[in-house]
Amino acid sequence: MKKRMTDQQEFEIMKLVLDKFLWLGFGIIAFGVYKMIAQSIANGLYYVIIGAALLILFTILIIKEYEVIT
């Protein structure tokens, strides 16, 4: 028989998973800044935009998943 998780347990697991994706987004942005300094601004700007889009995407997912309905 499967055991159901409480809302708090589910939230804690989701926080652990999303933390990794947030690190990934900031890592991509940092790599883009490095590329901007080392090569050209246009080349690094693509990475910065992709990293920012990733962070925005996961922010939207968090808000939709854990929207508090009162």
PyMOL Python script that loads the backbone (N, CA, C, O; Angstrom):
from pymol import cmd

cmd.read_pdbstr("""\
ATOM      1  N   MET A   1       0.839  -1.172   0.000  1.00  0.00           N
ATOM      2  CA  MET A   1       0.000   0.000   0.000  1.00  0.00           C
ATOM      3  C   MET A   1       0.892   1.245   0.000  1.00  0.00           C
ATOM      4  O   MET A   1       1.833   1.345   0.787  1.00  0.00           O
ATOM      5  N   LYS A   2       0.589   2.177  -0.878  1.00  0.00           N
ATOM      6  CA  LYS A   2       1.377   3.394  -0.981  1.00  0.00           C
ATOM      7  C   LYS A   2       0.976   4.371   0.113  1.00  0.00           C
ATOM      8  O   LYS A   2      -0.190   4.491   0.490  1.00  0.00           O
ATOM      9  N   LYS A   3       1.995   5.061   0.601  1.00  0.00           N
ATOM     10  CA  LYS A   3       1.769   6.051   1.644  1.00  0.00           C
ATOM     11  C   LYS A   3       1.709   7.436   1.005  1.00  0.00           C
ATOM     12  O   LYS A   3       2.569   7.776   0.192  1.00  0.00           O
ATOM     13  N   ARG A   4       0.719   8.230   1.355  1.00  0.00           N
ATOM     14  CA  ARG A   4       0.582   9.583   0.810  1.00  0.00           C
ATOM     15  C   ARG A   4       1.453  10.549   1.595  1.00  0.00           C
ATOM     16  O   ARG A   4       1.571  10.444   2.816  1.00  0.00           O
ATOM     17  N   MET A   5       2.057  11.486   0.888  1.00  0.00           N
ATOM     18  CA  MET A   5       2.853  12.513   1.554  1.00  0.00           C
ATOM     19  C   MET A   5       1.947  13.651   1.988  1.00  0.00           C
ATOM     20  O   MET A   5       0.926  13.935   1.361  1.00  0.00           O
ATOM     21  N   THR A   6       2.341  14.287   3.062  1.00  0.00           N
ATOM     22  CA  THR A   6       1.609  15.474   3.487  1.00  0.00           C
ATOM     23  C   THR A   6       2.014  16.631   2.584  1.00  0.00           C
ATOM     24  O   THR A   6       2.993  16.540   1.843  1.00  0.00           O
ATOM     25  N   ASP A   7       1.259  17.711   2.653  1.00  0.00           N
ATOM     26  CA  ASP A   7       1.590  18.890   1.852  1.00  0.00           C
ATOM     27  C   ASP A   7       2.967  19.434   2.228  1.00  0.00           C
ATOM     28  O   ASP A   7       3.720  19.884   1.365  1.00  0.00           O
ATOM     29  N   GLN A   8       3.288  19.390   3.513  1.00  0.00           N
ATOM     30  CA  GLN A   8       4.590  19.889   3.966  1.00  0.00           C
ATOM     31  C   GLN A   8       5.732  19.032   3.422  1.00  0.00           C
ATOM     32  O   GLN A   8       6.751  19.573   2.992  1.00  0.00           O
ATOM     33  N   GLN A   9       5.585  17.718   3.431  1.00  0.00           N
ATOM     34  CA  GLN A   9       6.620  16.832   2.897  1.00  0.00           C
ATOM     35  C   GLN A   9       6.795  17.039   1.397  1.00  0.00           C
ATOM     36  O   GLN A   9       7.919  17.065   0.896  1.00  0.00           O
ATOM     37  N   GLU A  10       5.702  17.182   0.695  1.00  0.00           N
ATOM     38  CA  GLU A  10       5.762  17.416  -0.747  1.00  0.00           C
ATOM     39  C   GLU A  10       6.461  18.737  -1.045  1.00  0.00           C
ATOM     40  O   GLU A  10       7.253  18.828  -1.983  1.00  0.00           O
ATOM     41  N   PHE A  11       6.168  19.757  -0.246  1.00  0.00           N
ATOM     42  CA  PHE A  11       6.782  21.069  -0.427  1.00  0.00           C
ATOM     43  C   PHE A  11       8.288  21.004  -0.170  1.00  0.00           C
ATOM     44  O   PHE A  11       9.060  21.623  -0.902  1.00  0.00           O
ATOM     45  N   GLU A  12       8.713  20.274   0.844  1.00  0.00           N
ATOM     46  CA  GLU A  12      10.141  20.156   1.152  1.00  0.00           C
ATOM     47  C   GLU A  12      10.892  19.462   0.016  1.00  0.00           C
ATOM     48  O   GLU A  12      12.000  19.875  -0.327  1.00  0.00           O
ATOM     49  N   ILE A  13      10.320  18.432  -0.564  1.00  0.00           N
ATOM     50  CA  ILE A  13      10.956  17.737  -1.686  1.00  0.00           C
ATOM     51  C   ILE A  13      11.016  18.652  -2.905  1.00  0.00           C
ATOM     52  O   ILE A  13      12.022  18.684  -3.614  1.00  0.00           O
ATOM     53  N   MET A  14       9.938  19.393  -3.148  1.00  0.00           N
ATOM     54  CA  MET A  14       9.912  20.323  -4.278  1.00  0.00           C
ATOM     55  C   MET A  14      10.972  21.408  -4.100  1.00  0.00           C
ATOM     56  O   MET A  14      11.603  21.814  -5.075  1.00  0.00           O
ATOM     57  N   LYS A  15      11.175  21.879  -2.881  1.00  0.00           N
ATOM     58  CA  LYS A  15      12.209  22.884  -2.622  1.00  0.00           C
ATOM     59  C   LYS A  15      13.593  22.343  -2.955  1.00  0.00           C
ATOM     60  O   LYS A  15      14.414  23.056  -3.532  1.00  0.00           O
ATOM     61  N   LEU A  16      13.857  21.099  -2.599  1.00  0.00           N
ATOM     62  CA  LEU A  16      15.162  20.503  -2.893  1.00  0.00           C
ATOM     63  C   LEU A  16      15.401  20.397  -4.395  1.00  0.00           C
ATOM     64  O   LEU A  16      16.501  20.672  -4.875  1.00  0.00           O
ATOM     65  N   VAL A  17      14.383  20.001  -5.125  1.00  0.00           N
ATOM     66  CA  VAL A  17      14.509  19.861  -6.579  1.00  0.00           C
ATOM     67  C   VAL A  17      14.655  21.230  -7.242  1.00  0.00           C
ATOM     68  O   VAL A  17      15.511  21.410  -8.108  1.00  0.00           O
ATOM     69  N   LEU A  18      13.837  22.181  -6.846  1.00  0.00           N
ATOM     70  CA  LEU A  18      13.877  23.499  -7.470  1.00  0.00           C
ATOM     71  C   LEU A  18      15.159  24.240  -7.140  1.00  0.00           C
ATOM     72  O   LEU A  18      15.620  25.059  -7.935  1.00  0.00           O
ATOM     73  N   ASP A  19      15.739  23.967  -5.985  1.00  0.00           N
ATOM     74  CA  ASP A  19      17.008  24.589  -5.630  1.00  0.00           C
ATOM     75  C   ASP A  19      18.079  24.236  -6.655  1.00  0.00           C
ATOM     76  O   ASP A  19      18.900  25.082  -7.011  1.00  0.00           O
ATOM     77  N   LYS A  20      18.076  23.008  -7.124  1.00  0.00           N
ATOM     78  CA  LYS A  20      19.058  22.586  -8.130  1.00  0.00           C
ATOM     79  C   LYS A  20      18.840  23.315  -9.456  1.00  0.00           C
ATOM     80  O   LYS A  20      19.802  23.705 -10.117  1.00  0.00           O
ATOM     81  N   PHE A  21      17.588  23.498  -9.840  1.00  0.00           N
ATOM     82  CA  PHE A  21      17.308  24.209 -11.087  1.00  0.00           C
ATOM     83  C   PHE A  21      17.662  25.689 -10.982  1.00  0.00           C
ATOM     84  O   PHE A  21      18.093  26.294 -11.963  1.00  0.00           O
ATOM     85  N   LEU A  22      17.485  26.272  -9.803  1.00  0.00           N
ATOM     86  CA  LEU A  22      17.875  27.665  -9.620  1.00  0.00           C
ATOM     87  C   LEU A  22      19.390  27.817  -9.709  1.00  0.00           C
ATOM     88  O   LEU A  22      19.882  28.785 -10.290  1.00  0.00           O
ATOM     89  N   TRP A  23      20.130  26.873  -9.140  1.00  0.00           N
ATOM     90  CA  TRP A  23      21.581  26.904  -9.277  1.00  0.00           C
ATOM     91  C   TRP A  23      21.984  26.775 -10.741  1.00  0.00           C
ATOM     92  O   TRP A  23      22.924  27.431 -11.190  1.00  0.00           O
ATOM     93  N   LEU A  24      21.281  25.938 -11.477  1.00  0.00           N
ATOM     94  CA  LEU A  24      21.565  25.767 -12.901  1.00  0.00           C
ATOM     95  C   LEU A  24      21.342  27.081 -13.653  1.00  0.00           C
ATOM     96  O   LEU A  24      22.165  27.468 -14.483  1.00  0.00           O
ATOM     97  N   GLY A  25      20.241  27.760 -13.366  1.00  0.00           N
ATOM     98  CA  GLY A  25      19.948  29.035 -14.022  1.00  0.00           C
ATOM     99  C   GLY A  25      21.009  30.081 -13.732  1.00  0.00           C
ATOM    100  O   GLY A  25      21.470  30.772 -14.641  1.00  0.00           O
ATOM    101  N   PHE A  26      21.398  30.200 -12.463  1.00  0.00           N
ATOM    102  CA  PHE A  26      22.427  31.175 -12.115  1.00  0.00           C
ATOM    103  C   PHE A  26      23.789  30.775 -12.675  1.00  0.00           C
ATOM    104  O   PHE A  26      24.598  31.639 -13.013  1.00  0.00           O
ATOM    105  N   GLY A  27      24.046  29.481 -12.774  1.00  0.00           N
ATOM    106  CA  GLY A  27      25.294  29.027 -13.382  1.00  0.00           C
ATOM    107  C   GLY A  27      25.370  29.402 -14.853  1.00  0.00           C
ATOM    108  O   GLY A  27      26.424  29.813 -15.339  1.00  0.00           O
ATOM    109  N   ILE A  28      24.261  29.261 -15.559  1.00  0.00           N
ATOM    110  CA  ILE A  28      24.223  29.640 -16.979  1.00  0.00           C
ATOM    111  C   ILE A  28      24.421  31.142 -17.129  1.00  0.00           C
ATOM    112  O   ILE A  28      25.119  31.590 -18.038  1.00  0.00           O
ATOM    113  N   ILE A  29      23.810  31.923 -16.240  1.00  0.00           N
ATOM    114  CA  ILE A  29      23.990  33.377 -16.289  1.00  0.00           C
ATOM    115  C   ILE A  29      25.452  33.740 -16.015  1.00  0.00           C
ATOM    116  O   ILE A  29      26.018  34.590 -16.703  1.00  0.00           O
ATOM    117  N   ALA A  30      26.061  33.104 -15.021  1.00  0.00           N
ATOM    118  CA  ALA A  30      27.466  33.385 -14.704  1.00  0.00           C
ATOM    119  C   ALA A  30      28.373  33.011 -15.876  1.00  0.00           C
ATOM    120  O   ALA A  30      29.325  33.731 -16.179  1.00  0.00           O
ATOM    121  N   PHE A  31      28.082  31.893 -16.533  1.00  0.00           N
ATOM    122  CA  PHE A  31      28.861  31.499 -17.703  1.00  0.00           C
ATOM    123  C   PHE A  31      28.698  32.532 -18.818  1.00  0.00           C
ATOM    124  O   PHE A  31      29.654  32.843 -19.527  1.00  0.00           O
ATOM    125  N   GLY A  32      27.487  33.058 -18.969  1.00  0.00           N
ATOM    126  CA  GLY A  32      27.250  34.096 -19.966  1.00  0.00           C
ATOM    127  C   GLY A  32      28.030  35.363 -19.677  1.00  0.00           C
ATOM    128  O   GLY A  32      28.557  35.995 -20.593  1.00  0.00           O
ATOM    129  N   VAL A  33      28.107  35.741 -18.400  1.00  0.00           N
ATOM    130  CA  VAL A  33      28.891  36.926 -18.030  1.00  0.00           C
ATOM    131  C   VAL A  33      30.369  36.682 -18.320  1.00  0.00           C
ATOM    132  O   VAL A  33      31.067  37.575 -18.799  1.00  0.00           O
ATOM    133  N   TYR A  34      30.844  35.474 -18.028  1.00  0.00           N
ATOM    134  CA  TYR A  34      32.232  35.131 -18.352  1.00  0.00           C
ATOM    135  C   TYR A  34      32.478  35.238 -19.858  1.00  0.00           C
ATOM    136  O   TYR A  34      33.493  35.787 -20.288  1.00  0.00           O
ATOM    137  N   LYS A  35      31.542  34.708 -20.661  1.00  0.00           N
ATOM    138  CA  LYS A  35      31.688  34.776 -22.123  1.00  0.00           C
ATOM    139  C   LYS A  35      31.672  36.224 -22.603  1.00  0.00           C
ATOM    140  O   LYS A  35      32.370  36.577 -23.554  1.00  0.00           O
ATOM    141  N   MET A  36      30.864  37.068 -21.936  1.00  0.00           N
ATOM    142  CA  MET A  36      30.829  38.484 -22.311  1.00  0.00           C
ATOM    143  C   MET A  36      32.189  39.142 -22.085  1.00  0.00           C
ATOM    144  O   MET A  36      32.644  39.949 -22.896  1.00  0.00           O
ATOM    145  N   ILE A  37      32.829  38.787 -20.974  1.00  0.00           N
ATOM    146  CA  ILE A  37      34.127  39.379 -20.657  1.00  0.00           C
ATOM    147  C   ILE A  37      35.220  38.790 -21.542  1.00  0.00           C
ATOM    148  O   ILE A  37      36.062  39.526 -22.057  1.00  0.00           O
ATOM    149  N   ALA A  38      35.213  37.479 -21.723  1.00  0.00           N
ATOM    150  CA  ALA A  38      36.288  36.804 -22.447  1.00  0.00           C
ATOM    151  C   ALA A  38      36.177  36.968 -23.959  1.00  0.00           C
ATOM    152  O   ALA A  38      37.190  37.118 -24.642  1.00  0.00           O
ATOM    153  N   GLN A  39      34.954  36.941 -24.485  1.00  0.00           N
ATOM    154  CA  GLN A  39      34.793  37.007 -25.936  1.00  0.00           C
ATOM    155  C   GLN A  39      34.036  38.283 -26.296  1.00  0.00           C
ATOM    156  O   GLN A  39      34.532  39.388 -26.075  1.00  0.00           O
ATOM    157  N   SER A  40      32.864  38.129 -26.840  1.00  0.00           N
ATOM    158  CA  SER A  40      32.089  39.307 -27.223  1.00  0.00           C
ATOM    159  C   SER A  40      30.824  39.398 -26.380  1.00  0.00           C
ATOM    160  O   SER A  40      30.351  38.405 -25.827  1.00  0.00           O
ATOM    161  N   ILE A  41      30.296  40.594 -26.296  1.00  0.00           N
ATOM    162  CA  ILE A  41      29.089  40.816 -25.500  1.00  0.00           C
ATOM    163  C   ILE A  41      27.909  40.062 -26.099  1.00  0.00           C
ATOM    164  O   ILE A  41      27.111  39.483 -25.362  1.00  0.00           O
ATOM    165  N   ALA A  42      27.790  40.060 -27.408  1.00  0.00           N
ATOM    166  CA  ALA A  42      26.660  39.379 -28.054  1.00  0.00           C
ATOM    167  C   ALA A  42      26.701  37.874 -27.803  1.00  0.00           C
ATOM    168  O   ALA A  42      25.661  37.247 -27.604  1.00  0.00           O
ATOM    169  N   ASN A  43      27.886  37.303 -27.814  1.00  0.00           N
ATOM    170  CA  ASN A  43      28.029  35.860 -27.601  1.00  0.00           C
ATOM    171  C   ASN A  43      27.607  35.476 -26.184  1.00  0.00           C
ATOM    172  O   ASN A  43      26.920  34.472 -25.998  1.00  0.00           O
ATOM    173  N   GLY A  44      28.005  36.253 -25.195  1.00  0.00           N
ATOM    174  CA  GLY A  44      27.650  35.954 -23.814  1.00  0.00           C
ATOM    175  C   GLY A  44      26.226  36.313 -23.471  1.00  0.00           C
ATOM    176  O   GLY A  44      25.628  35.719 -22.574  1.00  0.00           O
ATOM    177  N   LEU A  45      25.675  37.284 -24.183  1.00  0.00           N
ATOM    178  CA  LEU A  45      24.313  37.735 -23.898  1.00  0.00           C
ATOM    179  C   LEU A  45      23.297  36.627 -24.147  1.00  0.00           C
ATOM    180  O   LEU A  45      22.276  36.560 -23.462  1.00  0.00           O
ATOM    181  N   TYR A  46      23.561  35.768 -25.106  1.00  0.00           N
ATOM    182  CA  TYR A  46      22.647  34.649 -25.365  1.00  0.00           C
ATOM    183  C   TYR A  46      22.541  33.739 -24.141  1.00  0.00           C
ATOM    184  O   TYR A  46      21.449  33.300 -23.781  1.00  0.00           O
ATOM    185  N   TYR A  47      23.675  33.461 -23.507  1.00  0.00           N
ATOM    186  CA  TYR A  47      23.661  32.616 -22.309  1.00  0.00           C
ATOM    187  C   TYR A  47      22.933  33.302 -21.157  1.00  0.00           C
ATOM    188  O   TYR A  47      22.197  32.656 -20.412  1.00  0.00           O
ATOM    189  N   VAL A  48      23.137  34.601 -21.013  1.00  0.00           N
ATOM    190  CA  VAL A  48      22.457  35.342 -19.948  1.00  0.00           C
ATOM    191  C   VAL A  48      20.949  35.309 -20.165  1.00  0.00           C
ATOM    192  O   VAL A  48      20.191  35.120 -19.214  1.00  0.00           O
ATOM    193  N   ILE A  49      20.512  35.488 -21.392  1.00  0.00           N
ATOM    194  CA  ILE A  49      19.076  35.465 -21.699  1.00  0.00           C
ATOM    195  C   ILE A  49      18.497  34.075 -21.454  1.00  0.00           C
ATOM    196  O   ILE A  49      17.401  33.952 -20.908  1.00  0.00           O
ATOM    197  N   ILE A  50      19.214  33.035 -21.850  1.00  0.00           N
ATOM    198  CA  ILE A  50      18.735  31.666 -21.619  1.00  0.00           C
ATOM    199  C   ILE A  50      18.642  31.376 -20.125  1.00  0.00           C
ATOM    200  O   ILE A  50      17.667  30.775 -19.675  1.00  0.00           O
ATOM    201  N   GLY A  51      19.635  31.792 -19.354  1.00  0.00           N
ATOM    202  CA  GLY A  51      19.605  31.589 -17.908  1.00  0.00           C
ATOM    203  C   GLY A  51      18.457  32.334 -17.254  1.00  0.00           C
ATOM    204  O   GLY A  51      17.792  31.799 -16.368  1.00  0.00           O
ATOM    205  N   ALA A  52      18.218  33.573 -17.686  1.00  0.00           N
ATOM    206  CA  ALA A  52      17.109  34.352 -17.136  1.00  0.00           C
ATOM    207  C   ALA A  52      15.765  33.722 -17.509  1.00  0.00           C
ATOM    208  O   ALA A  52      14.852  33.675 -16.684  1.00  0.00           O
ATOM    209  N   ALA A  53      15.644  33.242 -18.741  1.00  0.00           N
ATOM    210  CA  ALA A  53      14.399  32.586 -19.162  1.00  0.00           C
ATOM    211  C   ALA A  53      14.152  31.327 -18.340  1.00  0.00           C
ATOM    212  O   ALA A  53      13.011  31.036 -17.978  1.00  0.00           O
ATOM    213  N   LEU A  54      15.206  30.581 -18.046  1.00  0.00           N
ATOM    214  CA  LEU A  54      15.080  29.379 -17.216  1.00  0.00           C
ATOM    215  C   LEU A  54      14.597  29.738 -15.813  1.00  0.00           C
ATOM    216  O   LEU A  54      13.725  29.064 -15.264  1.00  0.00           O
ATOM    217  N   LEU A  55      15.158  30.791 -15.236  1.00  0.00           N
ATOM    218  CA  LEU A  55      14.725  31.222 -13.904  1.00  0.00           C
ATOM    219  C   LEU A  55      13.272  31.689 -13.914  1.00  0.00           C
ATOM    220  O   LEU A  55      12.519  31.378 -12.991  1.00  0.00           O
ATOM    221  N   ILE A  56      12.873  32.422 -14.933  1.00  0.00           N
ATOM    222  CA  ILE A  56      11.484  32.888 -15.034  1.00  0.00           C
ATOM    223  C   ILE A  56      10.538  31.705 -15.206  1.00  0.00           C
ATOM    224  O   ILE A  56       9.468  31.671 -14.598  1.00  0.00           O
ATOM    225  N   LEU A  57      10.923  30.743 -16.026  1.00  0.00           N
ATOM    226  CA  LEU A  57      10.096  29.555 -16.232  1.00  0.00           C
ATOM    227  C   LEU A  57       9.852  28.815 -14.921  1.00  0.00           C
ATOM    228  O   LEU A  57       8.716  28.448 -14.619  1.00  0.00           O
ATOM    229  N   PHE A  58      10.895  28.596 -14.149  1.00  0.00           N
ATOM    230  CA  PHE A  58      10.722  27.873 -12.895  1.00  0.00           C
ATOM    231  C   PHE A  58      10.003  28.710 -11.842  1.00  0.00           C
ATOM    232  O   PHE A  58       9.335  28.152 -10.971  1.00  0.00           O
ATOM    233  N   THR A  59      10.121  30.024 -11.903  1.00  0.00           N
ATOM    234  CA  THR A  59       9.336  30.875 -11.007  1.00  0.00           C
ATOM    235  C   THR A  59       7.853  30.730 -11.311  1.00  0.00           C
ATOM    236  O   THR A  59       7.036  30.641 -10.395  1.00  0.00           O
ATOM    237  N   ILE A  60       7.506  30.707 -12.578  1.00  0.00           N
ATOM    238  CA  ILE A  60       6.101  30.518 -12.972  1.00  0.00           C
ATOM    239  C   ILE A  60       5.602  29.154 -12.523  1.00  0.00           C
ATOM    240  O   ILE A  60       4.480  29.034 -12.033  1.00  0.00           O
ATOM    241  N   LEU A  61       6.431  28.119 -12.687  1.00  0.00           N
ATOM    242  CA  LEU A  61       6.032  26.782 -12.244  1.00  0.00           C
ATOM    243  C   LEU A  61       5.807  26.731 -10.736  1.00  0.00           C
ATOM    244  O   LEU A  61       4.857  26.098 -10.274  1.00  0.00           O
ATOM    245  N   ILE A  62       6.662  27.383  -9.975  1.00  0.00           N
ATOM    246  CA  ILE A  62       6.500  27.406  -8.520  1.00  0.00           C
ATOM    247  C   ILE A  62       5.203  28.102  -8.146  1.00  0.00           C
ATOM    248  O   ILE A  62       4.457  27.607  -7.301  1.00  0.00           O
ATOM    249  N   ILE A  63       4.929  29.233  -8.756  1.00  0.00           N
ATOM    250  CA  ILE A  63       3.719  29.995  -8.431  1.00  0.00           C
ATOM    251  C   ILE A  63       2.479  29.195  -8.790  1.00  0.00           C
ATOM    252  O   ILE A  63       1.524  29.165  -8.015  1.00  0.00           O
ATOM    253  N   LYS A  64       2.472  28.545  -9.952  1.00  0.00           N
ATOM    254  CA  LYS A  64       1.295  27.759 -10.350  1.00  0.00           C
ATOM    255  C   LYS A  64       1.102  26.533  -9.467  1.00  0.00           C
ATOM    256  O   LYS A  64      -0.029  26.165  -9.150  1.00  0.00           O
ATOM    257  N   GLU A  65       2.208  25.896  -9.067  1.00  0.00           N
ATOM    258  CA  GLU A  65       2.117  24.668  -8.276  1.00  0.00           C
ATOM    259  C   GLU A  65       1.688  24.938  -6.837  1.00  0.00           C
ATOM    260  O   GLU A  65       0.914  24.174  -6.261  1.00  0.00           O
ATOM    261  N   TYR A  66       2.189  26.015  -6.268  1.00  0.00           N
ATOM    262  CA  TYR A  66       1.940  26.271  -4.851  1.00  0.00           C
ATOM    263  C   TYR A  66       1.152  27.550  -4.619  1.00  0.00           C
ATOM    264  O   TYR A  66       1.372  28.248  -3.629  1.00  0.00           O
ATOM    265  N   GLU A  67       0.254  27.853  -5.509  1.00  0.00           N
ATOM    266  CA  GLU A  67      -0.600  29.024  -5.338  1.00  0.00           C
ATOM    267  C   GLU A  67      -1.560  28.755  -4.185  1.00  0.00           C
ATOM    268  O   GLU A  67      -2.284  27.759  -4.176  1.00  0.00           O
ATOM    269  N   VAL A  68      -1.550  29.657  -3.222  1.00  0.00           N
ATOM    270  CA  VAL A  68      -2.392  29.492  -2.040  1.00  0.00           C
ATOM    271  C   VAL A  68      -3.776  30.032  -2.357  1.00  0.00           C
ATOM    272  O   VAL A  68      -3.939  31.205  -2.692  1.00  0.00           O
ATOM    273  N   ILE A  69      -4.757  29.171  -2.249  1.00  0.00           N
ATOM    274  CA  ILE A  69      -6.140  29.555  -2.513  1.00  0.00           C
ATOM    275  C   ILE A  69      -6.830  29.727  -1.171  1.00  0.00           C
ATOM    276  O   ILE A  69      -6.935  28.782  -0.388  1.00  0.00           O
ATOM    277  N   THR A  70      -7.301  30.943  -0.913  1.00  0.00           N
ATOM    278  CA  THR A  70      -7.977  31.195   0.368  1.00  0.00           C
ATOM    279  C   THR A  70      -9.435  31.478   0.164  1.00  0.00           C
ATOM    280  O   THR A  70     -10.160  31.712   1.131  1.00  0.00           O
TER     281      THR A  70
END
""", "prot")
cmd.dss("prot")
cmd.show_as("cartoon", "prot")
cmd.util.cbc("prot")
cmd.orient("prot")
